[in-house]
Amino acid sequence: MRIINFSDARNSLRAVIDQVVEDADVTVISRRDAPDAVVMSFDHYSSLIETVYLLSSPANAAHLARSLEQARAGKAKHRELIEVSGAEENSHAKPAIHG
C-alpha cells in the first residue's frame, strides 16, 4: 500500500492510476481536512466485491473456511480439468425456440 498526499495525486493522477493497475495494489490519498480516499484497479475492486458477496452468506463462508482448512492440512484433492469437445459442448446448450 502506498500513501500519497492529495496535491501529489492530483499532479500525477495518470501515474497513480498506472501504478495501482500495474502493481495490483492500492494507493491511499491523504487529505489534510477531509477523510482519506483509496485508488485501486477495477480488477482489484471487483475481486474485493466478489469476496464480500461470497462471505455474506454464513453457510457459504463456513464452507469456504472448511475448504481452506482442508487445503492447508494437505487434504485437498488434485483433479484434472475435463476438456469438452465442441459437439459435447453444444449438446448442453439451450434448445432454440422457434415461433
C-alpha positions as CSV (number, residue, x, y, z in Angstrom):
1,M,0.0,0.0,0.0
2,R,1.3,3.4,-1.0
3,I,0.3,6.7,0.6
4,I,0.3,10.0,-1.3
5,N,-1.0,13.4,-0.4
6,F,-3.8,14.9,-2.4
7,S,-1.7,17.6,-4.2
8,D,0.8,15.0,-5.4
9,A,-2.0,12.7,-6.5
10,R,-3.7,15.5,-8.4
11,N,-0.5,16.4,-10.2
12,S,0.4,12.8,-11.1
13,L,-3.0,11.1,-11.4
14,R,-2.1,9.2,-14.6
15,A,1.0,7.8,-12.9
16,V,-1.0,6.9,-9.7
17,I,-3.6,5.0,-11.8
18,D,-1.0,3.3,-13.9
19,Q,0.9,2.2,-10.7
20,V,-2.2,0.7,-9.0
21,V,-3.1,-1.2,-12.1
22,E,0.4,-2.5,-12.7
23,D,1.1,-3.4,-9.1
24,A,-2.3,-4.7,-8.2
25,D,-2.2,-2.7,-5.0
26,V,-3.9,0.3,-3.6
27,T,-2.9,3.9,-3.1
28,V,-4.2,5.9,-0.2
29,I,-4.7,9.6,-1.0
30,S,-4.4,11.6,2.2
31,R,-6.2,14.9,2.7
32,R,-5.4,17.4,5.4
33,D,-9.0,18.5,6.2
34,A,-11.1,15.6,4.9
35,P,-11.2,11.8,5.1
36,D,-8.7,9.8,3.1
37,A,-9.6,8.1,-0.2
38,V,-8.3,4.9,-1.9
39,V,-7.4,4.3,-5.5
40,M,-7.3,0.8,-6.8
41,S,-7.7,-1.0,-10.1
42,F,-11.1,-2.1,-11.3
43,D,-9.9,-5.8,-11.2
44,H,-8.9,-5.4,-7.5
45,Y,-12.2,-3.7,-6.7
46,S,-14.2,-6.5,-8.5
47,S,-12.2,-9.1,-6.6
48,L,-13.0,-7.4,-3.2
49,I,-16.7,-7.1,-4.1
50,E,-16.8,-10.8,-5.1
51,T,-15.2,-11.8,-1.8
52,V,-17.6,-9.7,0.2
53,Y,-20.5,-11.3,-1.7
54,L,-19.2,-14.9,-1.2
55,L,-18.7,-14.3,2.5
56,S,-22.0,-12.6,3.0
57,S,-23.8,-15.9,3.3
58,P,-22.9,-17.6,6.7
59,A,-23.3,-21.0,5.2
60,N,-21.0,-20.2,2.2
61,A,-18.4,-18.5,4.5
62,A,-18.3,-21.6,6.7
63,H,-18.0,-23.9,3.6
64,L,-15.1,-21.8,2.2
65,A,-13.4,-21.8,5.7
66,R,-13.6,-25.6,5.8
67,S,-12.3,-25.9,2.3
68,L,-9.3,-23.7,3.2
69,E,-8.6,-25.7,6.3
70,Q,-8.6,-28.9,4.3
71,A,-6.3,-27.4,1.7
72,R,-3.9,-26.2,4.4
73,A,-3.9,-29.6,6.1
74,G,-3.0,-31.2,2.8
75,K,-6.3,-32.9,2.3
76,A,-7.2,-31.2,-1.0
77,K,-7.6,-33.4,-4.0
78,H,-5.9,-32.7,-7.2
79,R,-8.2,-33.2,-10.2
80,E,-7.6,-32.8,-13.9
81,L,-9.9,-30.5,-15.8
82,I,-12.2,-32.1,-18.2
83,E,-11.9,-30.9,-21.8
84,V,-15.2,-30.8,-23.5
85,S,-15.3,-31.2,-27.3
86,G,-17.4,-28.8,-29.4
87,A,-20.1,-31.5,-30.0
88,E,-20.5,-32.2,-26.3
89,E,-20.5,-28.5,-25.5
90,N,-23.3,-27.9,-27.9
91,S,-25.4,-30.8,-26.5
92,H,-25.7,-28.8,-23.2
93,A,-26.8,-25.6,-24.9
94,K,-30.4,-24.4,-24.6
95,P,-32.6,-25.5,-27.5
96,A,-33.5,-22.8,-29.9
97,I,-37.1,-21.6,-29.7
98,H,-38.9,-21.4,-33.0
99,G,-42.0,-19.5,-33.2
